[in-house]
């Protein structure tokens, strides 16, 4: 039993490690290309594309699929994968509906850029909205990849698609500067189409080339032919599991609030334009630079361990109601991962704070290093540490919550949203730094709630104390200042 536990934990850790390495490689490549791109386009264009249009695209994608992902990856007693695939195909029509609704808002109810400076803006809105819907066509394959532990597949496909987007954007901007915003539209469409096609190509290859000796192990894998990629009826069963539908609806209500909490400053910039397009462009560049560690390291770890906790624990049961080895495995894993993300976050805080000006000057020249750029990046260094803790504590909480807990949390998210938006609006007098401070406050509130949940979850088993991972060794506090 101990060997089985160690094998499962070790397998998950190795998969997460591979994901981190691959993610870092792809992110570094795109990071370098974006640095080059800064020298060939305007700050206004960066603000419109990376804030206004990407917010449209990501809102469509996130709201349409987030709830389905969380519900369909949950561990349930009566999961039927045909019903799950049928349910996941609801994501695409939902995404198309959101594309029309939000596209209408973006075109007719938001400030339109000067056509002389940014021509073809309506075409760009259509392209970014449509690309979000296209990406949702492979959602059922993404969920299957996560559920059956194809953990590196997502990183590889998204890395290839992101790299292709950067190459196409850079090539078009440098070679055909007259295209303007059309270059970004073509690159975004290429990203969505390529990522969708790669999922289908991989699983088509996989089901046709499973080694004969693995057939028994793959009996539970739901894809046997191309027909299984698409919705179908099940004799004697409903088309979808209504229990999973209700769970999805609970997460769906939460997804709107979570999107506001994670992208609230962008909505304020877009809806009220408290910053100019140029300021928004600088904010976005530094935001991407400051959160590079979060995207390269923390995000793949959170996604991998959400899958691990969702498969290890029965949703809605507290630690004393779980199998003893499952509760112990979850506690020990959470403690180790919390310790790791805290160490990475604190290292980034110490070194990033001291070298912010130098980094910005090397990366984007005086365009980034002048003005409020360095102070903005310094504040982001603190924000990275906070989101590292929030990401892992929420990862466990969302994997273990019951449907009733999720519903109750939705109301708390409403309170967090109001506080966050009020803080973002009030702190705009500080410029873009105010948005980072508001984000820190938001994350601290969410961390507090997650810590309370984890404490109560393991309260009945006092020998399990995963929250000890939040406190680094005293030696670490001595070493960091010395080396920084």
RAWO-V175474 format. One record per residue. N is the residue number from 0. PHI is phi in whole degrees, 0 to 359 (999 if undefined). Layout:
BEGIN
N_PHI / N_PHI
END
This chain:
BEGIN
0_999 / 1_295 / 2_296 / 3_297 / 4_297 / 5_296 / 6_295 / 7_292 / 8_296 / 9_298 / 10_297 / 11_293 / 12_297 / 13_297 / 14_298 / 15_297 / 16_295 / 17_301 / 18_300 / 19_299 / 20_298 / 21_297 / 22_298 / 23_297 / 24_300 / 25_294 / 26_293 / 27_296 / 28_298 / 29_291 / 30_297 / 31_295 / 32_295 / 33_295 / 34_297 / 35_293 / 36_300 / 37_302 / 38_270 / 39_237 / 40_219 / 41_267 / 42_294 / 43_298 / 44_297 / 45_298 / 46_297 / 47_292 / 48_287 / 49_280 / 50_255 / 51_294 / 52_282 / 53_292 / 54_296 / 55_301 / 56_298 / 57_289 / 58_294 / 59_301 / 60_294 / 61_295 / 62_296 / 63_289 / 64_244 / 65_302 / 66_296 / 67_294 / 68_298 / 69_295 / 70_291 / 71_284 / 72_267 / 73_287 / 74_277 / 75_233 / 76_284 / 77_242 / 78_289 / 79_245 / 80_291 / 81_294 / 82_296 / 83_296 / 84_297 / 85_301 / 86_295 / 87_294 / 88_287 / 89_289 / 90_297 / 91_295 / 92_299 / 93_295 / 94_295 / 95_297 / 96_299 / 97_297 / 98_299 / 99_292 / 100_295 / 101_289 / 102_300 / 103_298 / 104_296 / 105_296 / 106_275 / 107_249 / 108_237 / 109_242 / 110_299 / 111_266 / 112_299 / 113_301 / 114_300 / 115_290 / 116_273 / 117_232 / 118_286 / 119_67 / 120_298 / 121_301 / 122_299 / 123_295 / 124_299 / 125_298 / 126_295 / 127_288 / 128_291 / 129_295 / 130_296 / 131_296 / 132_294 / 133_299 / 134_300 / 135_285 / 136_292 / 137_251 / 138_296 / 139_296 / 140_284 / 141_298 / 142_295 / 143_298 / 144_299 / 145_288 / 146_293 / 147_257 / 148_60 / 149_272 / 150_290 / 151_281 / 152_300 / 153_299 / 154_296 / 155_294 / 156_295 / 157_292 / 158_294 / 159_298 / 160_295 / 161_295 / 162_297 / 163_298 / 164_299 / 165_295 / 166_297 / 167_296 / 168_300 / 169_297 / 170_296 / 171_291 / 172_294 / 173_282 / 174_275 / 175_229 / 176_299 / 177_290 / 178_293 / 179_60 / 180_291 / 181_299 / 182_301 / 183_290 / 184_296 / 185_298 / 186_294 / 187_293 / 188_297 / 189_298 / 190_300 / 191_293 / 192_294 / 193_296 / 194_296 / 195_294 / 196_295 / 197_297 / 198_297 / 199_294 / 200_298 / 201_296 / 202_288 / 203_295 / 204_296 / 205_297 / 206_289 / 207_268 / 208_228 / 209_292 / 210_303 / 211_303 / 212_291 / 213_261 / 214_300 / 215_295 / 216_294 / 217_262 / 218_301 / 219_277 / 220_289 / 221_284 / 222_267 / 223_249 / 224_210 / 225_299 / 226_301 / 227_287 / 228_289 / 229_241 / 230_297 / 231_202 / 232_278 / 233_238 / 234_303 / 235_83 / 236_231 / 237_290 / 238_298 / 239_229 / 240_278 / 241_290 / 242_297 / 243_288 / 244_297 / 245_296 / 246_295 / 247_299 / 248_297 / 249_297 / 250_291 / 251_296 / 252_299 / 253_286 / 254_297 / 255_299 / 256_292 / 257_295 / 258_295 / 259_296 / 260_292 / 261_274 / 262_235 / 263_303 / 264_294 / 265_289 / 266_295 / 267_294 / 268_301 / 269_287 / 270_280 / 271_246 / 272_49 / 273_282 / 274_236 / 275_289 / 276_300 / 277_296 / 278_296 / 279_298 / 280_297 / 281_296 / 282_302 / 283_294 / 284_299 / 285_289 / 286_300 / 287_295 / 288_293 / 289_291 / 290_262 / 291_301 / 292_296 / 293_297 / 294_285 / 295_282 / 296_252 / 297_289 / 298_297 / 299_297 / 300_294 / 301_299 / 302_294 / 303_294 / 304_279 / 305_297 / 306_299 / 307_297 / 308_295 / 309_296 / 310_271 / 311_275 / 312_253 / 313_276 / 314_301 / 315_92 / 316_262 / 317_283 / 318_303 / 319_287 / 320_262 / 321_273 / 322_300 / 323_302 / 324_291 / 325_291 / 326_296 / 327_294 / 328_298 / 329_296 / 330_296 / 331_295 / 332_294 / 333_298 / 334_298 / 335_295 / 336_291 / 337_300 / 338_298 / 339_295 / 340_292 / 341_294 / 342_297 / 343_295 / 344_297 / 345_290 / 346_297 / 347_296 / 348_298 / 349_293 / 350_281 / 351_294 / 352_298 / 353_281 / 354_243 / 355_297 / 356_299 / 357_299 / 358_297 / 359_293 / 360_293 / 361_290 / 362_284 / 363_232 / 364_72 / 365_293 / 366_302 / 367_263 / 368_281 / 369_271 / 370_71 / 371_272 / 372_306 / 373_299 / 374_293 / 375_295 / 376_292 / 377_298 / 378_294 / 379_295 / 380_298 / 381_292 / 382_299 / 383_298 / 384_299 / 385_293 / 386_289 / 387_297 / 388_292 / 389_299 / 390_300 / 391_283 / 392_291 / 393_290 / 394_304 / 395_293 / 396_300 / 397_291 / 398_284 / 399_255 / 400_298 / 401_278 / 402_301 / 403_295 / 404_297 / 405_298 / 406_298 / 407_294 / 408_293 / 409_303 / 410_291 / 411_293 / 412_297 / 413_299 / 414_295 / 415_300 / 416_297 / 417_297 / 418_298 / 419_296 / 420_295 / 421_296 / 422_295 / 423_298 / 424_293 / 425_292 / 426_274 / 427_296 / 428_294 / 429_274 / 430_82 / 431_293 / 432_299 / 433_299 / 434_294 / 435_292 / 436_298 / 437_298 / 438_296 / 439_299 / 440_299 / 441_302 / 442_294 / 443_295 / 444_296 / 445_291 / 446_298 / 447_303 / 448_295 / 449_296 / 450_296 / 451_298 / 452_297 / 453_297 / 454_300 / 455_290 / 456_298 / 457_258 / 458_299 / 459_286 / 460_233 / 461_299 / 462_283 / 463_260 / 464_227 / 465_294 / 466_287 / 467_297 / 468_294 / 469_282 / 470_252 / 471_291 / 472_295 / 473_304 / 474_298 / 475_295 / 476_294 / 477_283 / 478_288 / 479_299 / 480_300 / 481_294 / 482_278 / 483_285
END
